[in-house]
Amino acid sequence: MNKNDYHLSRRQMVVQQLETRGIKDQKLLEVMNRVGRHLFVEEALQSQGYADNPLPIGENQTISQPYIVALMTEALELTGKEKVLEIGTGSGYQTAILAELCYKVCTIERIRFLLTKARKLLDELQYYNILFRLADGSFGWKEEAPFEAIIVTAGAPAIPQPLIKQLAPLGRMVIPVGESRGSQTLVKLVKKKDNSISRFDLGGCRFVDLIGGHGWSSDNNKSSRW
Ligand code: SAM
């Protein structure tokens, strides 16, 4: 595929996968029409870069389906002024979308290979408002807190309490939560001024596991939490 083919596929993705399913945020639609998702997958998969599904990125992990990226990002209600915490850098595609729409992104990934690759690409693409960290993101990033928005792109057994603590008053968090591995509800939380939390369910989803102290055990055969 050449540059024009990718451009056309991206436009079709925005119209057919995002707008028709109800994504309305015009700035977000413009950004997803501009950022090349195909760049975030390996060369052999680039022709599928705008398909309506997740794609493998190595290490048994995936780049999320474009619609899920849009749905989660829209739910964060970004205005451009926020410091955003992202847990699960993966390919870096969601990180790029966030970097376009907020003031600063603090992104955490637990797999060194993925973090290094994503960082290199995002540097090449000249995103200068991203801080990277190799760690268990289920504990959040205390030194950088509070965050006006938090996005978790891996499925958690329950909402990690450190993340609630690190959410700023009036902050928004989106996270897939499910009591069994591989099947979750996408949950949006809003912290009110008095620090109480409102919860909204955005529908069913299927993410890879959030592995860590406030996530699942890294042993795939165990269904217990850490
Ligand atoms: N948003 C990513 C993208 O656009 O490519 C997709 C992320 S992928 C679905 C989930 C990522 O979360 C994986 O890269 C995985 O290694 C990472 N992850 C899982 N548990 C984590 C944890 N406790 N801390 C940080 N990253 C974690």
Boltz pocket constraint, residues with backbone or C-beta under 6 A from the ligand:
constraints:
  - pocket:
      binder: B
      contacts: [[A, 57], [A, 61], [A, 62], [A, 63], [A, 64], [A, 87], [A, 88], [A, 89], [A, 90], [A, 91], [A, 92], [A, 93], [A, 94], [A, 95], [A, 108], [A, 109], [A, 110], [A, 111], [A, 114], [A, 135], [A, 136], [A, 137], [A, 138], [A, 153], [A, 154], [A, 207], [A, 208], [A, 209], [A, 210], [A, 211], [A, 212], [A, 215]]
      max_distance: 6.0
